[in-house]
Amino acid sequence: MTATRASTDHRIGRPGFAVIPVLDLRGGRVVRARRGERSSYAPIETPLAKGSAPDAVARGLLGAWPAGILYVADLDAIIDGTPPDLHALEAVATACPGIALWVDAGFAEAASVDAFLASGLGRPVIGSESQADADLVTSLGDRAVLSLDTSGAERLGPASLHDDPSLWPPEVIAMTLAQVGAGAGPALDALAALRARVPDRRLYAAGGVRGPEDLRSLRAAGIAGALVASALHDGNLSQAIAPDLA
């Protein structure tokens, strides 16, 4: 994403709408996410990179799309409560200089967030599924991004985080885990309803994007951007078509 372009340029991938490629890490490798069934995620096979090393896949994703942000989900930290994989994050940061990292590492305590912020490796994403209450989200404010996690009709994490938009930071991800990698399209009705509740927040869609038309539909619904993985690995979104989307 080219930061020097005027904010009036609303083409997909520019400041008016952010396409954010996703890296899901497990055991120090990038894995292919499908429907939130994390125990079955396998190391990724992608035409964008040789192997599943995080730095190689990150370079491949940025070669496929001109993004300014990469989203990294550290699944070992989220599932098992291990510390963030700083080695993998450092490899990605070195391979992609100037790219911002949004990192979900199952943060649930202020001390772990402070330690991560001190590393300088990115901006923490606070997943609702990892929270016992709203305290961490409210204490961090705009230093973090909130991920409102759902699985089908189930809202994950404290009800207050889903029900009370006054608790939310300026940037919020609507993470629909059941639609990740499913090829079913984004949950447009739910996203539009959520957007109507928070016109003053930047809302990002995660899960279901299949290609350019889904991005256009999300932008038309007032969504600020989309987290994308499968559509990039499968070639449905690419650098070649990015400048032409209007």
C-alpha angles and dihedrals in degrees: 000000000000109000095195095064115104116264088238089071100098100176115134110272093027127097092284092063126015122212105200117193116218132224117192110197126201124164092352093303134097112254133196111250121215127176094330092287091140098173089064098048111125130196108283125256109200138160087226095073145014105249129342103283109141096233094050094047091046091054090047093052092050089048088055096048134018097238130163096199134048120198115214123193112195099204095185089058093044096046104030102026094240120152117271115281095249092174092060092043091050090051091052093046091050092047093048109040115190094020118122117230123214106197129196107190099158092270110190105150133056093232093059092048092049091051091050093048089051089057090063091219099126151303117305120242112209110211116208089218089066097050131096092191141350097268099101093048094050094044093053098047113171093353087083141039119233119225113202101205125205134170110200106308092340118104109212121220132007116355090224092065091055097039104042115059090183086076094057126101120231093271123052132177119211099211111195099185097184090061097048108118091351097114091224099119129249122301093256098173093051091045092050091050091049091047091053089056094053111033090157095058130078105240122199125197120223121187135036106033108150103172148311097321092056090052091051091049092050093049091048088054091057096256113153097217148323137247108227137182116139095047089056096045091046093049096243089122120038145159089255094064099033097089092047099056110106 
